[in-house]
Amino acid sequence: MLYPKMTKSRMVFQLNGIWDFKLLKEEDSFNPLESSALEGWMAMPVPSSYNDIYQGREFADHVGDMVYQRTFAVTETMKAHRLVLRFGSVAHVAQVYLNGKKLGSHKGGFLPFSFDITNEAVAGENVLTVVVSNIVDNTTLPCGRLVKEEFPGLPSRLRNLPNFDFYNYTGILRPVWLYTTPDTYIKDITVMGKMDGQVFWEVAVSGQAADCSQVSVEVLDKAGKTVCCGEGKKGVINAGKINLWSPENPYLYSLNVKVRDEQGIFDEYTETFGFREIGVKNCRLTLNGDPIYLKGFGKHEECPVHGRATDLSYIVKDLGLLKWIGANSFRTSHYPNSEEMMQMCDREGILVIDETPAVGLHTGFTATGLLGGVPNGTWKTMETAEHHQDVIRDMIQRDKNHPCVIAWSAANEPASEEEGAKEYFEPLVEQFKTQDLQHRPVTIVTYEGSSPKACKVAELCDFLVLNRYRGWYDTEGNLEGAKAKLKDELERFHKRCPNKPIMLGEYGADTIAGIHDINGRLFSEEYQVQFMEAYSQVFDSLSYITGEHVWVFADFATAENIKRVEGNKKGIFTRDRQPKMAAYYLRRRWKEKFHGQMD
């Protein structure tokens, strides 16, 4: 799905801002034709997560539906074109109405969707209404469960318990646009730049004259100079001597696409891309034929007040901190990040493992993200397979052209040790392979219950990403024992899959900023540093390790429980992005060891 851009043939209007907002009670009936009669509207910024905007537990932890509404104007000039309404994301299910008529619905909280409203929009004022459900259950990604709690003498209470260890921020999380296209328009563009200068492209054209339209493409360098040209909806051209895209030199090219007939240009769109290739060789991930070592984090898209909403200031701030600390990569744990983040990673040269929102696919997990539920029932209980396929399709469609995306993650910490896991994931991995033109490596991120002996999905993966917390959730306080257990497990995985690169996708220790202990006790900043040092020693002793992603970039909010003190505190940075002691250790390691110098 193409990102909304203003071009010679397209107009783009943002519908962000302050919308009317109301939480709906379980017994409320909602009629979009009578929405103006609703009382108690509140102001709500879009994009944002609704949860932290107003005070009160009942507000923040509301279970069920909520209504967003605003008006927007359409001019006669806009009506003369095809008109599209586009949402960056709405979590988790959206029902969209225009002037009281239902346009459709969308399931999934982290990917864009759109509606052609050419016939529904009227010249003048239009009323846009979005009903959002924040419920997660065994059909959604991420997963959760609904429970009705009963207490003596009190009315029953509905609770939505996530199977994942982060707060269920919901609402209209990403930008909303209105844009125009000509009647015959560019629906999609696929472009791939190879190391030898070859450019593969494919253009999908829709509309009145799609069948007889002519397509021309032009490759432009960073300065806007034409490098090469081609004709047709699909083809290959050679750009000759090119600049390869890499973290050290994130050089971006543009593919300008024009669709025309005898009367002139129907539509025009420019997509950015990079010349680069990803591979697997000698137990390492490779970039442009050379082995790469991933340094970075599992990273949530989350900040105070805004919650999980798109915030350009935090995007720029976070990538600046990644550069400062010497990181070159992160995993979008545990959902696709915003399009604006992916665009900035292209520009800044940050390598991304792009992950679906398939977290909580484990009936043994509780709302803390820890074990304690009902094991061995996951693949009989979850009803996510079809939705999972839709998410993978849409994620590839959205992110396929980004040079920053070097790998796909099908899920985080599923019940990959249970019978049925291989049968569930095998078609999903194959879907990545067949739908991604670049054939990027695919992984499934596993937890410690999916041991070298028990794991059912290791052979499906191009590289293994393991989440391990030796020294925290077990062997706590005993880092020598943790090192021994970690190294032993890594060696057993290597013995089972001798040709696959292995990396740690998560490892970390909850650390309260400002807590110090001369003996390096749990929760102190000293223990977090010693924990990082211990894991680094194991990584450096094994030649097949292709990367280290610390959990987590910054502290973040979780479901309320006694195992979490105002959220997860494993961040190397605090939630407001101040460094803990471990940040300086990692900065020295990642800059001195891998670059031989400090800034």
C-alpha positions in Angstrom: 0.0 0.0 0.0 1.5 3.3 -1.1 2.1 6.0 1.5 0.1 9.2 0.8 2.3 11.7 -1.1 1.5 14.9 -2.8 2.4 14.7 -6.5 1.5 16.5 -9.7 -1.5 14.2 -9.9 -2.4 13.7 -6.3 -3.7 16.0 -3.4 -3.2 14.9 0.2 -5.0 16.2 3.3 -4.4 15.2 6.9 -7.3 14.5 9.1 -5.2 14.5 12.3 -6.2 16.9 15.1 -8.8 17.0 17.9 -11.7 14.6 17.3 -14.8 14.0 19.4 -14.5 10.9 21.6 -16.7 8.8 23.8 -16.4 5.4 25.6 -19.3 3.1 25.1 -20.6 1.0 27.9 -21.4 -2.7 27.4 -25.2 -2.0 27.4 -25.0 1.0 25.0 -26.4 0.7 21.5 -24.8 2.9 18.9 -26.5 4.2 15.8 -24.1 6.2 13.5 -27.0 8.1 12.1 -27.9 9.4 15.5 -24.3 9.9 16.8 -24.9 13.7 17.2 -27.4 12.8 19.9 -24.7 11.2 22.1 -23.9 13.1 25.2 -20.6 13.4 27.0 -18.3 13.8 24.0 -14.6 14.5 25.0 -11.8 16.0 23.1 -9.3 13.3 21.8 -6.1 14.0 19.9 -5.6 11.8 16.8 -3.2 10.1 16.5 -2.8 9.0 20.1 -3.6 6.1 22.4 -6.7 7.2 24.2 -5.7 5.5 27.5 -3.5 8.1 29.2 -5.2 11.3 27.9 -7.6 11.5 30.8 -7.3 10.4 34.4 -9.1 7.5 36.0 -8.7 3.7 36.0 -12.2 3.2 34.5 -11.2 5.4 31.6 -7.7 4.0 31.0 -8.7 0.3 31.4 -12.0 0.5 29.6 -13.0 -2.8 27.9 -15.0 -2.7 24.7 -16.0 -0.1 22.2 -15.3 3.6 21.8 -16.4 6.2 19.2 -14.3 8.8 17.4 -16.0 11.4 15.3 -15.1 14.6 13.3 -16.2 16.5 10.3 -14.2 17.4 7.2 -14.9 19.4 4.1 -14.7 18.2 0.5 -14.5 20.7 -2.4 -15.9 20.4 -5.9 -12.3 20.2 -7.1 -11.7 17.2 -4.9 -15.0 15.6 -6.0 -13.7 15.7 -9.6 -11.1 13.0 -8.6 -11.1 9.6 -7.0 -11.2 10.2 -3.3 -9.6 7.9 -0.7 -9.8 7.8 3.1 -6.7 6.1 4.7 -5.9 5.1 8.3 -2.3 4.4 9.4 -3.6 2.0 12.0 -6.5 1.6 14.5 -6.2 -0.9 17.4 -7.7 -3.4 17.3 -10.9 -3.5 15.2 -12.4 -0.5 13.4 -15.8 0.0 11.9 -15.8 3.1 9.8 -18.9 5.2 8.8 -19.2 8.2 6.5 -22.3 10.4 6.8 -24.0 7.5 8.7 -23.2 4.9 6.0 -20.8 2.1 6.9 -17.8 2.0 4.6 -16.4 -1.2 6.1 -14.3 -2.6 8.9 -10.7 -3.6 9.6 -9.2 -6.0 12.0 -5.6 -5.6 13.2 -4.1 -2.6 15.0 -0.8 -2.0 13.4 -1.2 -1.8 9.6 -2.9 0.7 7.3 -6.2 0.3 5.5 -8.3 2.5 3.2 -11.7 3.1 1.6 -12.6 4.6 -1.7 -15.1 7.2 -0.8 -15.6 8.8 -4.2 -19.3 8.1 -4.2 -20.0 8.4 -0.5 -18.4 11.8 0.1 -20.4 14.9 -0.6 -19.3 18.4 -1.6 -19.3 20.4 1.7 -19.3 19.0 5.2 -18.9 15.2 5.8 -19.2 13.4 9.1 -16.6 10.7 9.8 -17.3 8.2 12.6 -15.0 5.4 13.7 -16.1 2.7 16.3 -13.1 1.1 17.8 -12.9 -2.2 19.8 -9.9 -2.6 22.1 -10.6 -6.3 22.9 -7.9 -8.9 22.4 -8.9 -12.6 22.4 -8.0 -15.9 20.8 -8.8 -14.5 17.4 -6.8 -11.3 17.4 -3.1 -10.6 17.1 -1.9 -9.8 19.7 -3.8 -12.4 21.7 -5.7 -12.2 25.0 -8.8 -13.4 26.8 -12.0 -11.9 28.2 -13.0 -12.9 31.7 -16.0 -11.9 33.8 -15.0 -11.5 37.4 -17.5 -12.1 40.2 -17.3 -10.7 43.8 -19.7 -11.2 46.7 -22.3 -8.4 46.8 -20.8 -6.6 43.7 -21.9 -6.5 40.1 -19.8 -8.6 37.7 -16.8 -6.9 36.0 -15.5 -7.6 32.5 -11.7 -7.7 32.2 -9.5 -8.2 29.1 -6.3 -9.9 30.1 -3.5 -9.8 27.5 -1.3 -12.8 26.9 1.6 -10.3 26.4 3.8 -8.2 28.7 3.0 -4.7 27.5 0.1 -2.3 28.0 -2.8 -2.7 25.6 -2.7 0.9 24.3 -5.5 1.4 21.7 -7.4 3.9 19.6 -6.6 5.7 16.4 -2.8 5.2 16.8 -1.4 6.6 13.5 -2.3 9.4 11.1 -5.5 9.6 9.1 -5.5 11.0 5.5 -7.8 12.0 2.8 -6.2 12.0 -0.7 -7.1 12.1 -4.3 -5.9 10.2 -7.4 -6.9 10.3 -11.0 -9.5 7.8 -12.2 -6.8 5.6 -13.6 -4.1 5.4 -10.9 -1.0 3.7 -9.6 -2.3 1.1 -7.1 1.0 -0.3 -6.0 4.8 -0.3 -6.8 7.3 -3.1 -6.1 11.0 -2.2 -6.6 14.2 -4.0 -5.8 17.7 -2.8 -6.3 20.5 -5.5 -6.6 24.2 -5.2 -5.9 25.1 -5.4 -9.6 22.9 -2.3 -10.3 19.9 -4.2 -11.6 16.5 -2.7 -10.8 13.4 -4.9 -10.8 10.1 -3.2 -10.8 6.4 -4.1 -11.0 3.6 -1.5 -11.1 -0.1 -2.3 -10.5 -2.5 0.1 -12.2 -6.2 0.3 -11.5 -9.1 2.3 -12.8 -11.0 3.2 -16.0 -8.2 2.9 -18.5 -5.9 0.5 -16.6 -5.7 -2.1 -19.4 -4.6 0.3 -22.1 -2.4 2.5 -19.9 1.3 2.9 -20.6 3.9 2.9 -17.7 7.3 4.5 -17.7 9.8 4.4 -14.9 12.8 6.6 -14.2 15.6 5.9 -11.6 16.9 9.0 -9.9 19.9 9.4 -7.7 20.0 11.5 -4.4 20.6 14.7 -6.4 17.6 14.0 -8.6 19.7 13.1 -11.6 18.3 10.5 -14.0 20.3 7.2 -13.8 18.3 5.0 -16.1 14.8 4.6 -17.6 12.4 1.8 -18.5 9.0 1.1 -19.9 6.2 -1.3 -19.0 4.3 -2.4 -15.9 7.1 -4.9 -15.1 10.7 -5.1 -16.1 14.4 -5.0 -15.3 16.9 -2.3 -16.1 20.5 -1.7 -15.2 21.6 1.4 -13.4 25.3 0.8 -14.0 27.7 2.0 -11.2 25.6 2.6 -8.1 26.0 3.5 -4.4 25.1 0.5 -2.2 22.8 1.1 0.8 24.3 0.3 4.2 24.3 1.6 7.8 27.5 3.4 7.0 26.1 4.9 3.7 22.3 4.8 3.6 22.2 6.0 0.0 18.6 6.2 -1.3 17.5 6.2 -4.9 14.0 7.1 -6.2 11.8 5.3 -8.8 9.6 7.8 -10.5 6.6 6.0 -12.0 4.2 7.6 -14.6 1.0 6.2 -16.0 -0.3 7.8 -19.2 -2.4 7.4 -22.3 -2.5 9.4 -25.6 -3.9 12.5 -23.8 -1.0 12.7 -21.2 -0.2 11.5 -17.7 -2.9 9.8 -15.7 -0.9 9.4 -12.4 2.6 9.9 -11.0 4.2 8.5 -7.9 7.8 8.3 -6.6 9.0 5.5 -4.4 12.4 5.4 -2.6 14.6 2.3 -2.5 18.1 1.2 -2.0 20.5 -1.1 -3.8 21.4 -3.8 -1.3 21.1 -7.5 -0.8 20.6 -9.6 2.3 21.7 -13.2 2.7 22.8 -16.0 5.0 26.3 -17.5 4.7 28.7 -19.3 7.1 26.4 -18.9 10.1 26.1 -15.1 9.6 23.6 -12.8 8.2 25.1 -10.9 5.3 24.6 -7.4 3.8 25.9 -6.8 0.3 27.9 -10.1 0.6 29.7 -9.2 3.8 28.8 -10.6 7.3 27.0 -8.3 9.5 26.7 -8.3 13.3 23.4 -6.8 14.6 23.8 -4.6 17.6 20.7 -3.1 19.2 17.5 -3.8 20.9 14.0 -5.1 21.0 12.2 -1.9 20.9 8.6 -0.8 21.7 6.9 2.0 19.9 5.8 3.7 23.1 6.1 6.9 25.1 4.4 8.8 27.9 1.0 10.4 27.3 0.9 9.4 23.6 1.1 5.7 24.4 1.7 3.7 21.2 0.8 6.6 18.8 3.0 7.9 16.1 5.2 10.7 17.5 7.7 12.2 15.1 9.7 13.8 17.9 10.2 10.4 19.6 11.1 8.7 16.3 13.9 11.2 15.7 15.0 11.1 19.3 15.1 7.3 19.5 17.1 6.9 16.3 19.5 9.6 17.6 20.0 7.5 20.7 20.5 4.4 18.7 23.3 6.2 16.8 24.8 7.6 20.0 25.0 4.2 21.7 26.5 2.5 18.6 23.5 0.4 17.7 22.8 -0.5 14.0 19.5 -2.4 14.3 16.4 -3.2 16.2 13.4 -5.6 16.1 9.9 -4.0 15.9 8.8 -5.9 19.0 6.1 -6.9 18.9 4.2 -5.4 15.9 5.0 -3.5 12.7 6.2 0.0 13.6 4.8 3.1 11.9 5.5 3.9 8.3 7.2 7.1 9.4 9.6 5.1 11.5 10.5 2.8 8.6 11.1 5.8 6.4 13.5 7.3 8.9 15.3 3.9 9.3 15.8 3.9 5.5 17.3 7.4 5.7 19.4 6.8 8.8 20.7 3.3 7.9 19.1 1.4 10.7 18.6 -2.3 10.1 15.2 -3.6 11.0 13.8 -7.1 11.8 10.1 -6.5 11.0 7.8 -8.4 13.3 4.1 -9.3 13.0 1.8 -8.5 16.0 1.7 -12.3 16.7 2.6 -12.1 20.4 0.7 -14.0 23.0 0.2 -17.2 20.9 0.7 -19.2 24.0 -2.1 -20.3 26.3 0.4 -20.8 29.1 1.2 -17.1 29.3 -0.6 -14.8 31.6 -1.1 -11.0 31.5 2.4 -10.5 32.9 3.9 -12.3 29.9 5.2 -14.9 32.2 4.2 -18.6 32.5 1.2 -19.5 34.7 -1.7 -20.1 32.4 -2.9 -23.3 30.7 -0.1 -25.0 28.8 -0.3 -27.5 25.9 -3.6 -26.1 24.5 -2.4 -23.3 22.2 -2.8 -24.7 18.8 -6.2 -26.2 19.7 -7.4 -23.0 21.3 -6.1 -20.1 19.1 -8.2 -19.2 16.0 -5.6 -16.8 14.5 -4.3 -18.7 11.5 -6.3 -16.9 8.8 -5.9 -13.5 10.4 -2.1 -14.2 10.7 -2.0 -14.8 6.9 -3.8 -11.5 6.3 -1.3 -9.6 8.6 1.7 -11.1 6.8 0.3 -10.2 3.4 -0.4 -6.6 4.5 2.9 -6.2 6.2 4.9 -7.4 3.2 2.7 -5.1 1.0 3.5 -2.1 3.1 7.2 -2.7 3.9 8.5 -4.6 0.9 10.4 -1.7 -0.7 12.2 -0.5 2.5 15.9 -1.2 2.4 16.0 -1.0 6.2 13.9 -4.2 6.4 16.5 -7.0 6.4 14.4 -9.8 7.9 10.9 -10.8 8.9 9.7 -12.2 12.2 6.6 -14.3 12.0 5.9 -14.2 15.8 7.3 -13.5 19.2 7.5 -16.3 21.9 4.7 -18.6 20.6 4.1 -22.0 22.0 6.8 -23.3 19.6 7.5 -26.3 21.9 3.9 -27.6 21.7 2.6 -30.2 19.2 1.0 -28.3 16.3 3.5 -25.5 16.2 5.3 -26.7 13.1 2.0 -27.2 11.3 0.8 -23.7 12.2 3.9 -21.9 11.2 5.1 -23.8 8.1 2.6 -22.2 5.7 3.2 -18.8 7.2 7.0 -19.0 6.6 6.3 -20.2 3.1 4.0 -17.2 2.6 6.9 -14.8 3.5 9.1 -16.7 1.0 6.6 -16.5 -1.9 5.2 -13.0 -1.4 8.4 -11.2 -0.7 10.3 -10.5 -4.0 13.5 -10.0 -2.1 13.3 -13.3 -0.2 14.5 -11.8 3.0 15.4 -14.2 5.8 12.5 -15.3 8.1 12.6 -16.2 11.7 10.3 -17.1 14.6 11.5 -15.6 17.9 11.4 -18.3 20.7 11.5 -18.3 24.5 13.3 -20.5 26.9 10.6 -23.1 27.1 11.3 -23.9 23.4 14.6 -25.6 24.2 17.0 -27.2 21.7 15.2 -30.5 22.4 11.6 -29.2 22.5 11.5 -26.6 19.7 9.3 -27.6 16.8 10.1 -24.7 14.5 13.9 -24.2 14.4 14.3 -25.9 11.0 11.7 -23.5 9.5 13.8 -20.5 10.3 16.6 -19.0 8.2 18.2 -17.8 11.4 17.4 -18.4 15.1 16.4 -15.6 17.4 16.3 -16.6 21.0 14.9 -14.7 24.0 16.7 -15.8 27.1 16.9 -14.4 30.6 19.4 -16.6 32.4 20.5 -14.6 35.4 17.0 -13.0 35.8 14.0 -15.3 35.5 16.2 -18.2 36.5 19.7 -18.4 38.0 18.9 -14.9 39.3 21.9 -13.2 40.9 24.3 -15.9 39.7 25.8 -14.6 36.6 28.5 -17.3 36.4 25.8 -19.9 36.4 23.8 -17.9 33.9 26.7 -17.8 31.5 27.3 -21.5 31.8 23.6 -22.3 31.1 23.4 -19.8 28.2 26.5 -21.0 26.5 25.4 -24.6 26.9 22.0 -23.9 25.3 23.5 -21.9 22.4 25.9 -24.8 21.7 23.1 -27.3 21.7 21.1 -25.2 19.2 24.2 -24.8 17.0 24.6 -28.6 17.1 21.0 -29.1 16.0 21.1 -26.4 13.3 24.8 -26.1 12.4 24.3 -23.9 9.3 22.0 -21.3 10.9 23.1 -18.0 12.4 21.9 -17.5 16.0 21.3 -14.3 17.8 19.8 -13.2 21.1 16.5 -11.3 20.5 16.0 -10.5 24.1 18.1 -10.6 27.3 18.0 -8.2 30.2 17.3 -7.4 33.8 14.8 -5.1 35.4 16.7 -2.1 36.7 15.3 0.9 38.7 17.1 4.0 37.6 19.0 5.5 40.5 19.1 2.3 42.6 22.8 1.4 43.4 24.4 -1.5 45.2 28.1 -1.9 45.7 27.6 -5.7 45.6 25.6 -5.5 42.4 22.3 -6.9 43.7 19.1 -7.4 41.6 17.4 -4.3 40.3 20.5 -2.2 40.8 22.1 -0.4 37.9 25.4 -2.2 38.8 23.7 -5.6 38.3 22.4 -4.5 34.8 25.9 -3.6 33.8 27.3 -6.9 35.1 24.5 -8.8 33.3 25.4 -7.2 30.0 29.0 -8.0 30.5 28.3 -11.6 31.2 26.2 -12.1 28.1 28.8 -10.2 26.0 31.5 -12.7 27.1 29.3 -15.6 25.9 28.6 -13.9 22.5 32.3 -13.2 21.9 33.2 -16.8 22.6 31.0 -18.2 19.8 31.7 -17.6 16.1 28.1 -18.4 14.9 26.4 -15.6 16.9 25.2 -13.0 14.3 23.9 -10.4 16.7 22.8 -9.2 20.1 19.5 -7.3 20.8 19.1 -6.2 24.4 15.7 -6.2 26.0 14.8 -3.4 26.0 15.6 0.0 24.5 13.5 2.0 27.0 11.3 1.2 30.0 7.6 0.8 29.0 4.1 0.4 30.4 2.6 -3.1 31.1 -0.5 -4.5 32.6 -0.7 -3.8 36.3 0.7 -6.7 38.4 3.0 -7.3 41.3 5.9 -8.4 39.1 6.0 -5.0 37.4 6.8 -1.7 39.2 5.1 0.9 36.9 5.8 -1.3 34.0 8.8 -3.2 32.6 12.1 -1.7 33.8 14.6 -3.6 31.6 15.2 -0.5 29.6 18.7 0.6 28.9 17.1 4.1 28.8 14.3 5.2 31.1 10.8 5.7 29.6 11.6 9.4 29.1 14.9 8.4 27.3 17.5 9.1 30.0 20.4 6.6 30.0 21.1 4.1 32.8 24.6 3.0 33.6 24.4 0.1 31.2 23.9 2.5 28.3 27.5 3.7 28.8 28.8 0.1 28.9 27.0 -0.8 25.7 28.2 2.4 24.0 31.8 1.5 24.9 31.3 -2.1 23.7 29.5 -1.3 20.4 31.7 1.6 19.5 35.1 0.4 20.7 34.9 -3.3 19.9 33.2 -3.0 16.5 34.5 0.4 15.4 37.7 0.9 17.4 36.8 4.4 18.4 34.4 6.6 20.4 32.7 9.7 19.2 
